[in-house]
Amino acid sequence: MPRRVGIALPDTAFERALVILSRYREASIAVVALVLAIYFQVGSNGAFLSSQELSVVLRDTGRFGLIAVAEVMLMITGEIDLSVGSTFSLAPYVMVLMSIGWGVPLALSAVAGILLGVLIGLVNGIITVRFRVPSLITTVGTFFLLQGVVVSIYNSQPIVAPVQEPFNEIFGENLYSPTDSLWSWHGLTAFTPFLWTLLVVLAMALVLNRTTFGLHTIATGSNIVGAREIGVRTDRIKVYNFMIAGAFAAAAGVINTTQFASADPLAGGPFLTLQAIAAAVIGGTSLLGGSGTAIGSLLGAFVVATLNNGLVMMGAQATVSDIYLGTAIVLAMILNVQVDRMRARRRV
């Protein structure tokens, strides 16, 4: 590869493509998402992008994406949280029990559920950074602990959630019917989970790229020793990001419960967590830390939701989507490694 003023220049089409991807990490996954949407639209005879099916895909995207962007923040620091699925189940369970048992308005009990998620994240963070327990082990333990708690509270039975407007309309209740305009308020409620996730993702993208906290988060994962030497409180940064992960997982659970009008103790199983992590990885976040993108996590969530729903629409067995998802993760990791190498070579 030739060099100019200390920068390695690409000399093949593949290397030129990698250079573009190194500058715009979301570009590759955006192309993949577009290709998948077109493929399933053609394969389903135009049904995939219908308002009814698209609302399902985007709602799944919202559920995966809100947890995925939380994982992105942690993975950038070199950590991971496998307990988000249990937090996803426990927080809305507590919300509903407070509402029907103590008469607490849903809006206040939802805040209590999210604060519980923050507390869970705080505990995960303290155990990880103070006792030097790998976050993988910490959060696996927390996952089983919380899962045991939530299934013991009400004998593993789902609880019907109360309806209190306008809370339900704003945070997940779908009022859309075929007779409604897609641009009406009822039409808007068909996409509520996705819209909330979109707002959160945009906010986190700004945090990562425009704030000191975001820069310190990236520095912690890129070079933790160097970050400490320049004064970054890396342990505190990690704890804060664990708290963000707990809050987002709890919020996703609250929205999911409002959507289905039921708190299910088994809603946040390991599969939900792994799909959210898959969305983060597919979206361009490195498992080694130091790099990641909030926008990419949302695009990755769309890819996961598209595979889950599109393959079923075309008559494939549900297990087939796992094959494609696993392949996508492996290919995404290979691409991420190649892009990181290209970045390093361009700095030579």
N, C-alpha and C positions, 0 to 999 in steps of 0.2 A: 504494500500500500504506500503510495507517495505521500510526502509530507510538505506542508507549507506553513512557515512561521510557527513551527512547533506543533501543528495539528495534523494528524494522520488523515489523509484523504482517501475516500473509497475508490476502488478501481474495478469493481464488478457491480452488476445490477443488484445482486443480492445484498452486497454491502451498502449500496446506496439506499436500498429499501430499509435496511436496519438503521441507517443514519436518520431517515425520516421518522422511523418509529421511536428512536431514542429522543427525538425532539418532541414528538406528539405521541405519547405512550397510549393514549386512548384511541388512536387512529385505527390500529389493527382490529381491536375488538368491536369498534363501531362498524367496520366493514363486515366483520363476521355476523354481527347482529342484523345488519341490513340484508345480507345474503340469506340468512336463515328465515327472516320474515318473508322475503320474496319466495323462497323455496316452499315454505308451508302454505303461503297464499295460493300458489299455483297448484300444489299437491292436494289442497282441500277444496279446489274449485271455487276459490274466492271467499271461503267461509272464515279463514283465519283472521282476517282484518275486519271482520264484521264488528259492530259495536259491542255485541254481547260477548263474543269470544275475546276481543281485545281487552275488555274490562277485566276478564278473568286473568289474562296474561299479565296485565299491568298491576292488578292487585297482588298476584304472586310476586311480581317484580318488587313491589313495595315492601312486602314482608321479608323477602330475602335481602333486599337492598339495604334496609335500615339496620339489619344485623351485620351485613357485609361491610358497611362503611365503618361500623364500630370495630370490626376485626382489622380493617385496614389501618386504623390509628394505632392499634396495638402491634400489629405485625411490622409496621414501620419501625417501632422501637425494639424489635427483635423478640417480642412476646406474643402469646396467643391465649385466647380464652375459649375453652371448650364447655364452659358452664352456662353460656348464654341461652341455650335451649331450656334449661331448668328455670332460669330467670324469666324467660319468655312465658313459661307456664305459671310460675308462682305469683308473679306480680299481679296479673289480672284476676287470679283466684282470690288473692287477698282483697283486691278492689271490690269484687262482687260480694264476698262475705261481709265486708264492712258495710256495704250498701244495704243488703237484705237483712243483716243481723242487727246492725246498730243504727240503721236509718241515715247513714252518712250519704250526702249527695254524691253521685258518680264522679262529678268533676273533682271533688276533694279526695275521694277514695282513689281515684286514678293518680293524683299527685302522690298520695301515700304509697301506691304501688311502685311508681317510678323512683321515689326516694328509697324504697326497699332495694331496688335494682342498684342504685348508687352505693348503698351500704354493702351489698354483696360484692360489688366491684372494689370497694375500699378494702374489704377483708382479703380478697384475692390479691390485690396489689401489695398489701402489707406483708402477707405470708411470702410472696414472691421476692420482694426486694429486701425485706428485713431478715428473713430466715434463709435466704438464698435457695429456696426451693424452686426448681424449674417450673415455669408457668404451666407447662403441659401437665405436670403432675398435680400442681395446686388446683387447677380448674377441673381436672378429671375428678378429683376428690370432691370438690364443691358440687360438681354436676350430680354425682350419685347421692350426696347428702341432701341437696335441695329436692331432687327427684323423689327421694324417700319421704321428705317432709310433705310435699304437695300431694302425693298419692295417699298419705295417711290422714290428711285433714278431713276429708269427706268420703272416705272409703273408696277412693279412686273414681268417684262418680262426677260427671260434668254437672255444672250448676247453671241454670238458666239465668242469664244476666237481665237486670231490669232495664226498661227503656225510659230514659229521661231526656226529653228534648230540651234544648237543641244539641246537648252533648252528643247523643248518638248520631245525629245527622252530620255533625262536624267531624267526628272521629271514626267513621267507618260504616255506618248504616247505609245500605244500598236501597235507595228509593226509586231507582230507574226502572221503567217499564217500556215495552216496545212502543207504546203510544206517546211517550215523552220525547221531546227534542233533546238531542245529545248536548245542546248548549244551554239547556235549562238547569235550574238548581238540582232537580232530580237526576238529570244526566250527569252533572258534576259529581254527585255522590257515588256514581259507579266507579269513579277513579280516585276516591278519597285517600286510600292507603298509599297509592303511588304519588299523589300530589304532596302529601306530608313528607314522604321519603325524599322526593325531589327537593323540597325546601331544605331539609336537613343536609342532604348531600351537597347542595350548593353552598350552604353555610360552612360545612366542613372543608370544602375546597378552598374557600376564602381563608379559613383558619390555617390550613396547611401552607398556603402560598403567600399569605399577606400578614401573618401575625408572628410575634416572637415565640409564642407557644408552639406554633406549627414548625418554625425553624428549629427550635430546641427538640421537638419530637423527631424530626428527621436527623438531626445531629446525634441524638442518643442512639439511634439505630445504625447510623453510618459508621461512627467511631466513638464508642462510649468513653474510652480513655481520653481521647482528645477533647470530647465535649466536657468532661469533668475538669480538664485542665484550664479550659477557658471560662469556667464558672457555671456551666449548666448543671442544675440539680437533677441529675438523670434519674435518681430513685423517685423523686417527687413527680417528674414527668411521667414515668411509667405508672405510678399510682393513679395520677389524674386520668390517664388513658384507660386504665381498668375501670375507673368510675364512669367514664363516658360509655364504655362498652356495656356496663350494667344498666345504665340509664336508657340507652337505645334499645337494648333487648327487652327491658320492661315496657317501654313505650310501644314497641312492636307487638308485644303480647296484649297490651290494652287495646290497641287498634284492631287486632285480630279478633279479640273477644267481642268488641263492639260490632264488628262486621257480621259475626255469626250468632250474636246474641247468646253466647254460651261460653263459659270458662271450662276448658277441658284440661285436666291435669296431665294428659299425655300429648298435648298439642306440640310441645317443644322437645321432642325426642332428639336423639343424636343425629338423625337424618337431616333435620332442619339446620343444625349447627354446621354439619359438613357441607351442606349445599351453600350456606352463606360463606363459608371459607372458600369453597370452590368458586363462588362468584367473585370474591376478592382476588383470588389467584388469577382467574381468567381475565379479570379486569386490569392486570398488570402489576399487582403488588408482589413484592419479593418475600418469600418465606425467610430469607436470610436477614431481613431488616434493612432500613436505610432508604427505601424507595417504595412509593405507592401512590395511588391516585384515587380520590374520592369519586370523581366522575366515572372512572373505570370500574369501580365497584358496582355502580348502578347499571352500567352497560353489561357487566358480567352477570348481574342478577337477571337482567332481561334475557340474556342468552340461556341461562338455566331455566327460567320460567318458560321460554319459548320451546326449548327441547322437551320439557315435561308435558306441555299442553299440545304442542304441534304434532309430536309423534303419536299421541293418543288419538288425535283427530284423524290421522291418516291410517288408523287401524292397527298400529303397532302395539305390542304388549308393553305394559308399563316398565318392565325390566329392561327393555331395549334402550330406554332413555338413559339408564345408568351406564350402559356401554359407551354411548356417545359422550356423556358427561365426563366419564373417566378419561376417554381419549382427549377431550378438550382440555382437561386439566394438565395432562402430560405434555401436550403440544404447547399449551400456554407457558408452562415452566421452561420448556426448551427455548421458546422464543424470548422469554424474559432473560434467561442466562445469556443468550446471544446478544440481546440489546445492551445488557450491562457490560459485556465484553467490548462492544463497539464504543460505548461511552468512554471506557477506560483507554482504549486505543486512540481515540480522538484527542485525549488529553496529553498523550505522549509528546 
